[in-house]
């Protein structure tokens, strides 16, 4: 009788040990998978952020040249379409300027505002790729800090800007007078009174 009790007790302890071991292994696997996903996401964001800064530097060099774009208008956000397709871009970027999440961009804009008091430009970046990942209107100075501003499901956001871009009107107008408040929401944090969106067939802007 005692032998049976001891055998049962031993088996019970063995099963408990096996169960604890399985739990530990499962926890370790979950921790490992989460770590891999986190590292992948961090890597993709870093690549996207570097890409955004590359686009901004390309735009900055064109603006500094002052040939096609001469912009000194205060209280205004100028949006410049960019990319690798010359039929859709005012400023071309070398091949390889693709989102790390998707091969194609739905839109890429570098924006800038001008401060007449200090005589300098502030740059912004916004983009949405084929999978809906991207940046809402973000200050380049914030991107340089390395904060993760990448968001998903930005398809509707992309449609807002593309709606105005496809109208082929380079001058959009006073954003707070628009019946459609979409643009005013996009520029809500920038303190401007109007938005100018260049289109690929109207790439020169001199003011």
C-alpha positions in Angstrom: 0.0 0.0 0.0 2.8 2.4 1.0 4.6 1.5 -2.2 1.6 2.5 -4.3 1.2 5.8 -2.4 4.9 6.6 -2.9 4.7 5.7 -6.6 1.7 7.9 -7.1 3.4 10.7 -5.2 6.5 10.4 -7.3 4.4 10.4 -10.5 2.5 13.5 -9.3 5.8 15.3 -8.6 7.2 14.4 -12.0 4.0 15.6 -13.7 4.2 18.9 -11.8 7.8 19.3 -12.7 7.1 18.6 -16.4 4.2 21.1 -16.3 6.4 23.8 -14.7 9.1 23.1 -17.3 6.5 23.4 -20.2 5.3 26.7 -18.7 8.8 28.0 -18.5 9.6 27.0 -22.1 6.3 28.6 -23.4 7.1 31.8 -21.5 10.6 31.9 -23.0 9.3 31.3 -26.5 6.7 34.1 -26.1 9.4 36.4 -24.8 11.7 35.5 -27.7 9.0 36.0 -30.3 8.0 39.4 -28.8 11.6 40.4 -28.8 12.1 39.5 -32.4 8.9 41.4 -33.5 9.9 44.4 -31.4 13.4 44.4 -32.9 12.0 44.1 -36.4 9.6 46.9 -35.9 12.4 49.1 -34.4 14.6 48.3 -37.4 11.8 49.1 -39.9 11.1 52.4 -38.2 14.8 53.3 -38.2 15.0 52.6 -41.9 11.8 54.7 -42.5 13.1 57.6 -40.5 16.4 57.6 -42.3 14.5 57.5 -45.6 12.4 60.5 -44.5 15.5 62.5 -43.6 17.0 61.6 -47.0 14.0 63.0 -48.7 14.1 66.1 -46.6 17.8 66.7 -47.4 17.1 66.3 -51.1 14.3 68.9 -50.9 16.5 71.2 -48.8 19.2 71.2 -51.4 16.7 72.1 -54.2 15.2 74.9 -52.1 18.6 76.3 -51.2 19.5 76.4 -54.9 16.6 78.7 -55.4 16.1 77.9 -59.1 12.7 76.3 -59.4 11.4 76.9 -55.9 11.8 80.3 -54.2 9.5 80.4 -51.2 9.4 83.2 -48.7 5.7 83.3 -47.9 4.8 83.4 -44.2 1.9 81.6 -42.6 1.9 79.1 -45.4 2.8 75.5 -45.7 4.3 74.5 -49.1 4.0 70.8 -49.9 6.4 69.4 -52.5 5.6 65.9 -53.9 8.6 63.7 -54.1 9.5 60.2 -55.3 11.2 58.1 -57.9 8.5 58.7 -60.6 9.1 61.9 -62.5 5.5 62.0 -63.7 4.3 62.3 -60.1 7.1 64.2 -58.4 8.5 67.7 -58.4 11.8 66.5 -56.9 13.2 63.1 -57.9 14.9 60.8 -55.4 17.4 58.2 -56.5 16.2 54.6 -56.9 16.0 52.9 -53.6 13.9 55.6 -52.0 11.2 53.1 -51.1 9.4 52.4 -47.8 10.8 49.5 -45.8 7.2 48.2 -45.3 6.1 48.3 -49.0 7.7 48.7 -52.4 5.4 51.6 -53.4 4.4 54.9 -51.9 0.9 56.3 -52.3 2.3 59.7 -51.5 5.4 61.5 -50.3 5.6 65.2 -49.4 8.2 67.3 -47.9 6.7 70.5 -46.5 8.3 73.7 -45.5 7.3 77.0 -43.8 9.2 80.2 -43.8 9.9 82.5 -40.8 10.6 86.0 -42.0 11.8 87.2 -38.6 14.6 84.7 -38.4 15.0 84.0 -42.1 14.9 80.2 -41.9 12.8 77.3 -43.1 11.2 74.6 -41.0 10.8 71.3 -42.7 8.1 68.7 -42.4 7.6 65.2 -43.8 4.5 63.1 -44.6 4.2 59.9 -46.5 2.0 56.8 -46.8 3.1 53.6 -48.5 1.2 50.9 -50.3 0.5 49.1 -47.0 -0.8 52.1 -45.2 2.3 52.7 -43.1 3.7 56.2 -42.9 4.0 59.6 -41.2 1.3 62.2 -40.6 2.6 65.7 -41.0 5.7 65.5 -38.8 8.4 68.0 -38.1 11.8 66.9 -39.3 13.3 68.2 -36.1 11.2 65.6 -34.3 12.2 62.9 -36.7 15.9 63.6 -35.9 15.2 62.9 -32.2 14.5 59.3 -33.1 10.9 59.1 -31.7 8.7 56.6 -33.4 6.1 58.5 -35.4 5.3 55.7 -37.9 1.6 54.9 -37.9 -0.4 52.3 -39.7 -3.8 52.5 -41.4 -3.2 55.9 -43.0 -5.0 55.2 -46.2 -7.8 57.7 -45.5 -5.1 60.3 -44.6 -3.4 59.7 -47.9 -6.7 60.2 -49.8 -7.1 63.7 -48.2 -3.9 65.1 -49.7 -4.2 63.2 -52.9 -7.7 64.6 -53.5 -6.2 68.1 -53.6 -3.1 67.0 -55.4 -5.2 65.4 -58.2 -7.2 68.6 -58.6 -4.0 69.9 -60.2 -4.5 73.3 -58.5 -1.2 74.5 -57.1 -2.8 77.0 -54.8 -5.2 75.5 -52.4 -6.3 78.6 -50.5 -7.1 79.6 -47.0 -7.5 76.3 -45.2 -9.9 77.6 -42.6 -12.2 78.9 -45.2 -12.5 75.6 -46.9 -15.8 73.8 -46.6 -13.8 70.6 -46.3 -11.9 70.8 -43.0 -9.5 68.0 -43.9 -6.6 70.2 -44.8 -7.1 72.4 -41.7 -6.8 69.2 -39.6 -3.6 68.2 -41.3 -2.0 71.6 -40.7 -3.6 72.0 -37.2 -0.2 71.9 -35.4 1.7 74.1 -37.8 0.1 77.5 -37.3 -0.4 78.4 -41.0 -3.3 80.1 -42.7 -2.9 78.4 -46.1 -1.5 75.4 -47.8 0.1 75.3 -51.3 0.5 71.9 -52.9 2.7 71.7 -55.9 1.8 69.2 -58.6 4.2 67.4 -61.0 3.3 69.7 -63.9 3.6 72.9 -61.8 6.9 72.4 -60.0 8.1 76.0 -60.1 7.0 78.2 -57.3 8.5 81.7 -56.9 7.3 84.1 -54.3 
